[in-house]
Amino acid sequence: MIQRIQSLYLLLVTGLLIVSIYMPLGYFYSESGGEPYIFSTWGLDTENYFYSTWGILIIISLCAGIAFTTIFFFKKRMLQMRMTIFNSVLAIGYYLAVMAFYFILRDKPETGLFRISWTLCFPAIAVILNLFVIRAIWHDEIMVKATNRLR
């Protein structure tokens, strides 16, 4: 299971997505200056209000769960490939949800400037690793078909 390269890639994807759950997505700064408000998958906590971003949390948690579950489907290569493609589409949907929450939260009176965090690139790296996973699964499938022809 772990000796296959796609399992290692999927383990890396899972790790990146779990780390991105707990790291901030960016920082909102008020117009008057002062402390930045941390925008994370859990929400945006300003001095007066807490704006929940549970949609982002659910999407990224699903991505991490699917990536981890996909590791154990090593005997069902086509299912593993479909789940990896779905995981990539879900990660792209994560970015759309982050943008939607950003556009909603930037109009709040407490928030002014927004600075993006470097950890927002982790799901993009996960999508690239998912492409490597798909390529490795495809090579495995070709190898299995070639060995079946030899029998």
C-alpha positions in Angstrom: 0.0 0.0 0.0 2.6 2.6 1.0 5.2 1.2 -1.3 3.4 2.7 -4.3 4.3 6.3 -5.1 0.7 7.4 -5.4 0.1 6.4 -1.8 3.0 8.7 -0.7 1.6 11.5 -2.8 -1.9 11.0 -1.3 -0.3 11.0 2.2 1.4 14.3 1.4 -1.9 15.7 0.1 -3.6 14.7 3.3 -0.9 16.3 5.4 -1.1 19.6 3.4 -4.9 19.7 3.7 -4.9 19.0 7.4 -2.3 21.7 8.0 -4.4 24.2 5.9 -7.3 23.5 8.2 -5.5 25.0 11.2 -3.4 27.7 9.6 -4.8 31.2 8.8 -6.0 32.0 5.3 -5.2 35.7 5.6 -5.5 38.8 7.8 -7.9 41.6 7.8 -6.7 45.0 9.1 -9.1 47.6 10.3 -9.1 51.1 8.8 -7.8 52.5 12.1 -4.9 50.1 12.4 -4.3 48.0 15.4 -4.3 44.2 15.7 -5.1 42.2 12.6 -8.2 40.0 12.5 -7.3 36.4 11.6 -9.3 34.9 8.7 -9.2 31.2 9.0 -11.3 28.1 8.1 -12.9 28.4 11.5 -14.1 32.0 11.0 -13.2 35.7 11.3 -13.2 37.0 14.9 -13.3 40.8 15.1 -13.6 42.8 18.2 -17.4 42.9 18.1 -18.5 40.0 15.9 -17.6 36.5 15.0 -18.2 35.7 11.3 -18.4 31.9 10.8 -16.9 30.4 7.7 -18.0 26.8 8.3 -18.5 26.2 4.6 -14.7 26.5 4.0 -14.0 24.2 7.0 -16.4 21.5 5.7 -14.9 21.6 2.2 -11.3 21.4 3.3 -12.1 18.7 5.8 -13.9 16.7 3.1 -10.8 17.1 0.9 -8.5 15.8 3.6 -10.8 12.9 4.4 -11.2 11.9 0.8 -7.4 12.0 0.2 -6.8 9.8 3.2 -9.6 7.3 2.3 -8.3 7.1 -1.3 -5.0 5.6 0.0 -6.8 2.4 1.1 -8.4 1.8 -2.3 -5.1 0.7 -3.8 -6.6 -2.4 -5.3 -9.4 -0.5 -7.1 -7.3 1.8 -9.3 -10.2 3.3 -11.3 -12.1 4.2 -8.2 -8.9 5.7 -6.7 -8.5 7.8 -9.9 -12.1 9.0 -9.7 -11.8 9.9 -6.1 -8.6 11.8 -6.8 -10.3 13.8 -9.6 -13.2 14.6 -7.3 -10.8 15.7 -4.6 -9.1 18.1 -7.1 -12.5 19.5 -8.1 -13.4 20.0 -4.5 -10.1 21.7 -3.8 -10.8 24.2 -6.6 -14.3 24.7 -5.1 -12.5 25.5 -1.8 -10.8 28.4 -3.5 -14.1 29.6 -4.9 -15.6 29.5 -1.4 -12.6 31.4 0.0 -13.1 34.1 -2.6 -16.8 34.2 -1.9 -16.2 34.6 1.9 -13.6 37.2 1.2 -16.0 39.3 -0.9 -18.6 39.0 1.8 -16.3 39.9 4.7 -14.5 42.8 3.0 -17.6 44.9 3.1 -18.0 44.6 6.8 -17.3 47.9 8.7 -14.6 46.4 10.9 -12.5 45.1 8.1 -10.4 47.1 5.7 -7.2 45.9 4.2 -6.7 42.2 3.5 -3.3 40.4 3.4 -3.2 36.9 2.1 -1.4 34.2 4.0 1.2 31.9 2.4 -0.7 28.8 3.7 -3.4 29.5 1.2 -1.2 27.8 -1.5 -1.4 24.4 0.3 -4.6 23.2 -1.5 -3.1 24.3 -4.8 0.0 22.2 -4.1 -2.4 19.4 -3.2 -4.1 19.7 -6.6 -0.7 19.4 -8.3 0.1 16.3 -6.2 -3.3 14.9 -7.2 -2.3 15.2 -10.8 0.9 13.2 -10.0 -1.3 10.6 -8.3 -3.5 10.3 -11.4 -0.5 9.9 -13.6 1.0 7.2 -11.3 -2.3 5.3 -11.1 -2.6 5.5 -14.9 0.9 4.0 -15.2 0.0 1.2 -12.8 -3.1 0.5 -14.9 -1.1 0.3 -18.1 1.4 -2.0 -16.4 -1.4 -4.4 -15.2 -2.9 -4.5 -18.7 0.5 -5.3 -20.2 1.1 -8.2 -17.7 -2.4 -9.5 -18.4 -1.5 -9.7 -22.1 1.6 -11.7 -21.4 -0.3 -14.4 -19.6 
